[in-house]
Amino acid sequence: MISDRFSAEPLAVERLEEYTRAGQEEILGPGEDPYGVAYTGLTFRPKEIHFGIRAAGGRLIAHTGLLPVPLTVGGTDLEAVGVGGVCVAAERRGEGLAHAVVGAAVDHGRALGFRYALLFCRPPLAVFYRGLGFREVAEEVTVEQPEGRLAVMPLSTMWRPLAADAGWPEGPVRLRSLPM
């Protein structure tokens, strides 16, 4: 539980039945590029599982989504849970909401049996995600795009072990789907 500075009620992470454009706008406001990644020119997959935090009045103020993703790393096929759509309302940043919602999502991925979590982020955010236990992938990462095209991921790629013995294989990474 996180204390809500605007009310005496504590905030809790909840599993969301859905996460729509309206929910995203509740958190980030309107805009064509709310995550600041349009410059990549990439098409992203929507997440399938969603976690959020609501303020005492019911407004959604934080979100993280998950999506199973197939990978090949150095010739080894594996599956990871992709983490994405992480956002916190501007006026609520610095309260630990992103830490809480990402933590709940990662815990859920672990409970589903995934050995790895994977995310893509703008390079300035890598420091934040390192604080959540994510590590940077040093190798080139390619992702699928529409019409069977492959693209080199220009965002930082980070992974986190979800099992005690889950070491990241060496070698180039290929996401065998659209990125999350």
C-alpha positions in Angstrom: 0.0 0.0 0.0 1.1 3.5 -0.8 -0.2 6.5 1.1 -2.3 8.9 -1.0 -1.1 12.4 -0.3 -4.5 13.8 -1.4 -6.6 11.7 1.0 -6.2 9.5 4.1 -6.9 6.4 2.1 -4.0 4.2 1.0 -3.5 3.4 -2.7 -3.3 -0.2 -4.0 -2.3 -1.8 -7.2 -5.2 -3.5 -9.0 -5.5 -5.7 -12.0 -7.5 -3.8 -14.6 -10.0 -5.5 -16.7 -9.1 -3.3 -19.6 -6.9 -0.4 -20.4 -8.2 1.9 -23.1 -7.1 5.2 -24.7 -9.5 6.9 -22.2 -7.5 5.3 -19.3 -4.2 6.4 -20.8 -5.6 9.9 -21.2 -6.7 9.9 -17.5 -3.1 9.4 -16.6 -1.1 11.3 -19.3 -3.7 13.7 -20.8 -4.4 13.8 -24.5 -1.7 13.6 -27.1 -0.5 11.7 -30.1 2.8 10.5 -28.6 2.3 10.0 -24.9 5.3 7.8 -24.4 7.7 9.9 -26.5 8.6 7.0 -28.9 7.0 8.0 -32.1 10.4 9.0 -33.5 11.3 5.3 -33.7 8.7 4.7 -36.5 7.9 1.3 -34.9 4.5 -0.3 -34.5 3.9 -1.7 -31.0 1.6 -4.5 -29.8 -1.0 -3.7 -27.2 -0.5 -5.3 -23.8 -2.9 -8.1 -22.7 -2.7 -7.8 -18.9 -2.9 -4.5 -17.1 -2.2 -3.2 -13.6 -3.1 0.2 -12.3 -3.4 2.5 -9.4 -6.4 4.7 -8.8 -6.5 7.9 -6.6 -9.0 7.9 -3.8 -11.5 9.6 -6.2 -11.2 6.7 -8.7 -9.0 8.4 -11.3 -6.4 6.2 -12.8 -3.0 7.6 -12.0 -0.5 4.8 -12.9 -0.4 1.9 -15.3 1.8 -1.0 -16.4 0.9 -3.7 -19.0 2.2 -7.2 -19.7 2.4 -9.3 -22.8 4.0 -12.7 -23.5 6.7 -12.3 -26.1 8.7 -15.0 -28.1 12.4 -14.3 -28.4 15.5 -15.9 -29.9 18.7 -15.0 -28.0 22.0 -16.2 -29.4 20.2 -19.1 -31.1 18.1 -20.1 -28.0 14.4 -19.7 -28.2 12.7 -18.5 -25.1 9.6 -16.7 -24.0 9.6 -13.6 -21.7 6.9 -11.4 -20.3 7.1 -8.0 -22.0 6.5 -5.0 -19.7 5.3 -1.8 -21.3 2.9 1.1 -21.1 4.5 2.2 -17.8 3.1 5.7 -16.9 2.3 7.8 -13.9 0.3 11.1 -13.9 2.7 14.0 -13.9 1.5 15.5 -10.6 2.0 12.1 -8.9 5.5 11.3 -10.0 8.1 10.7 -7.3 5.7 8.9 -5.0 6.8 5.4 -5.8 3.7 4.6 -8.0 5.7 3.3 -11.0 7.8 1.2 -8.7 4.6 -0.3 -7.2 2.8 -1.0 -10.4 5.8 -2.4 -12.2 6.6 -4.5 -9.2 3.0 -6.0 -9.2 3.2 -6.7 -12.9 6.6 -8.4 -12.6 5.4 -10.5 -9.7 2.4 -11.5 -11.8 4.7 -12.5 -14.7 6.7 -14.6 -12.2 3.5 -16.3 -10.9 2.6 -17.1 -14.5 5.9 -19.0 -14.8 8.0 -16.7 -16.9 11.7 -16.7 -16.3 12.4 -13.3 -17.8 10.8 -9.9 -18.0 11.8 -7.7 -20.9 11.1 -4.0 -21.6 12.1 -1.2 -24.0 12.6 2.3 -22.8 13.9 5.7 -23.8 17.6 5.7 -22.7 17.2 8.4 -20.0 14.8 6.0 -18.2 17.3 3.1 -18.0 18.6 4.4 -14.7 15.1 4.1 -13.2 14.6 0.6 -14.5 18.0 -0.5 -13.2 16.7 0.5 -9.8 13.9 -2.0 -10.3 16.3 -4.8 -11.0 16.4 -4.6 -14.8 19.7 -5.0 -16.7 20.6 -3.6 -20.1 20.9 -6.0 -23.1 24.3 -5.3 -24.7 23.6 -7.0 -28.0 21.7 -5.7 -31.0 18.0 -6.3 -30.7 15.8 -6.8 -33.8 12.0 -6.7 -33.7 9.3 -7.7 -36.2 7.3 -5.0 -37.9 4.3 -5.1 -40.3 4.7 -6.8 -43.7 7.4 -9.1 -42.3 10.0 -6.3 -42.0 12.7 -6.4 -39.3 13.9 -3.3 -37.5 16.8 -2.7 -35.1 15.3 -1.5 -31.8 16.5 2.1 -31.2 15.3 2.1 -27.6 17.2 0.6 -24.6 16.4 -3.0 -24.2 16.4 -4.3 -20.6 15.7 -7.6 -19.0 15.1 -8.9 -15.5 15.4 -12.4 -14.1 12.1 -13.8 -12.7 13.6 -17.1 -11.6 16.6 -17.5 -9.3 18.6 -19.4 -11.9 17.6 -17.3 -14.9 20.7 -16.0 -16.6 20.4 -14.1 -19.9 21.9 -16.0 -22.8 24.7 -14.4 -24.8 24.2 -13.3 -28.4 22.0 -11.1 -30.6 18.3 -10.8 -29.6 15.4 -11.2 -32.0 11.9 -10.5 -30.8 9.7 -12.8 -32.9 6.8 -10.3 -32.8 6.0 -6.7 -32.8 7.5 -5.0 -29.7 5.4 -4.4 -26.7 
